[in-house]
Amino acid sequence: MSNDETSNTGGISGERLRSFIQRIEKLEEDKAAVGEDLKEVYAEAKGVGFDTKIIRQIVRLRKIEVEKRRETDELLDLYKAAIGMED
């Protein structure tokens, strides 16, 4: 590219913008690769008999702070009891 194509245009630095775009593109590629890796791990777990829905739920739950998770569980139990779904 010529210097004109990457110079400041309308107050925008072409090189800086190109740098951001390239970084984003690289991260998008990495994200896609990680997504494929996750699919493979879930498929492997399913292949040996684990329920992947439950594994996904556990992964989600582990991201929540213990106290917040406990509060949510208590509220869920209360609501279930209120509509007659007691365990």
N, C-alpha and C positions, 0 to 999 in steps of 0.2 A: 504494500500500500504506500501511496505517496504521503509525504508529510502533510499535504493539504487535507487528506481524508481523516487524519488522526489529530488534527490541531484543534484549537478552541474554536467552536462554532456556536454562535449565539450564547456565549458564556459557558458552554459545555466542553469539558476536556475530553476529547475523543479517546485518548489513551486510558484515562481513568475509567471512563465508561466501559471501554473494551475489557479492562481488567475485572470490573465487577461482573460483566456478562460471562467472561470465561470462568470465573470462580463459581458462579451460579451453575453454569453448565456442568462443571466438574462435580459439584455437589449433587446435581440431579442424576448424573451417571452413578455416583456412589450410592445414592438412595435407591436407585433401581437395582443395583447389585445386592444391596442389603435386603431388599424386598425378596429377591430370588433366593437368597440364603435362608431367610425366614420360612419361605414356602417349603424349602427342602427339609428344614428341621421339623416343621409341623408334619410333613409327609412321613418322615422317618419315625416320629413319635406315633403317628397313626398306624404305621406299618407294624409296630410292635404291640399294638393293642390299646394305646392311650386314646382317650376321648379329647380331640383337639379343641372342641368348644369349651370344655372345662379348663383345659390348659390356658386358653386365651383369657378366660374369666379370671383365673388365678394370676396371670401376668398383670391384668388390669388392676386387680385388688392389691397386688404387691406394690404398685405405684402410689397407692393412697396411704397417707400417714395413719398409723395404728389408731390413734384416738378418733380421727375422722371416720375410719372404717368401722370402728366399734359403735360410734354414734349412728351411722347409717344402718348397721345391722340391727340395732335396738329399735330404730324407727321402723324398719321393714317388719320386724317381729310384731310391733305394736299395730301396724296397719293390717297385717295378716290376721292377727287376733280379732281386730275390729270387724273383719268381714267373714269370720268363721273359718279361717284357713290355718288354725293352730296345728303345729306339728304333733 
